[in-house]
Amino acid sequence: MRNNSTTLRQWMTAIVLATMALSIVGCPPRGPEQEVRPPLTIPPYRDLALRYNVNTTGLEKVWSRATVDFNWRDDKGKHHERGEGNLILILPDRLALSVGKLGNTVFWVGFDSEQYWFFDLQGDGTVMVGRHENAGKPTTKPLPVPVHPLLWPTLMGLMTLDPDASPANPAVEVVDGLYVIEPPGTGLRLALDPVTALPRRIDLLDARGHSLVTARLTEHQRMNIAGLTPAAQPWVPTRIELQNVGQDGTVRLRLTDLTDDPTRIRDRAFDLEKLIKAHKPKERIDLDMP
């Protein structure tokens, strides 16, 4: 997300505490898009954070076509869902992802600044709704999404870093030709391309530094935003794989046709009550009930 706000930290802390199984994951691999020669010098954290922030300057809204794969495991075994739809973001606090099959929307995932939701429109249809302050606590029913949607924008690298984070001068390491940093107060580990400072991998960490969720980001593309020079157009990853380490689940997104066209980004995509009226689910499940 655009800023590491108190709300963002609360979401991430809650979700970290709620993740059930922990696994130690090795150092981030080298990005697959190009061969990277080991850098000769290691830059200060502040310089690297400023370079990273340049990549998303001017990025506030995103619309794209999306091919989506969900893989997860529960007490009934393994599950897989695949479909096509649209991903819409208004940073820092709104997301909508539609997933369709044969021209019909079957899933709708989203959140606004207060609530998150998941529509399952197969059969009679249900909608699950929870509030951000309760994210990560035990829910009435588990979300059928292996990585919590509140984490997606952050794990896609669409947020800024605090170049003057405290404590001062966080460590910068070189691992397999990538700069690796852990921005203070975020609970994240980022592996950055030393040439472009684009994120190749982002890990959400527990208190011991073990990976809870891993994002692999590839095939970054320039997104055309009116008023910015070609060199200033922001980079957005178009292949995203989010893996929940403890729950053996993944979300894979393939994005195309990136734009910030306001005619495609409408407020109703983030209005829960309007979505309920449009999709007409038979059941509403309050995820925050005891």
Secondary structure as GFF3:
##gff-version 3
##sequence-region A 1 290
A	DSSP	alpha_helix	6	18	.	.	.	ID=ss1
A	DSSP	alpha_helix	45	54	.	.	.	ID=ss2
A	DSSP	beta_strand	61	74	.	.	.	ID=ss3
A	DSSP	beta_strand	77	90	.	.	.	ID=ss4
A	DSSP	beta_strand	94	101	.	.	.	ID=ss5
A	DSSP	beta_strand	104	111	.	.	.	ID=ss6
A	DSSP	beta_strand	115	120	.	.	.	ID=ss7
A	DSSP	beta_strand	126	131	.	.	.	ID=ss8
A	DSSP	three_ten_helix	132	134	.	.	.	ID=ss9
A	DSSP	three_ten_helix	149	151	.	.	.	ID=ss10
A	DSSP	alpha_helix	152	155	.	.	.	ID=ss11
A	DSSP	beta_strand	172	175	.	.	.	ID=ss12
A	DSSP	beta_strand	178	181	.	.	.	ID=ss13
A	DSSP	beta_strand	188	192	.	.	.	ID=ss14
A	DSSP	beta_strand	199	205	.	.	.	ID=ss15
A	DSSP	beta_strand	211	222	.	.	.	ID=ss16
A	DSSP	three_ten_helix	230	232	.	.	.	ID=ss17
A	DSSP	beta_strand	235	244	.	.	.	ID=ss18
A	DSSP	beta_strand	249	259	.	.	.	ID=ss19
A	DSSP	three_ten_helix	267	270	.	.	.	ID=ss20
A	DSSP	alpha_helix	272	279	.	.	.	ID=ss21
A	DSSP	beta_strand	283	286	.	.	.	ID=ss22
###
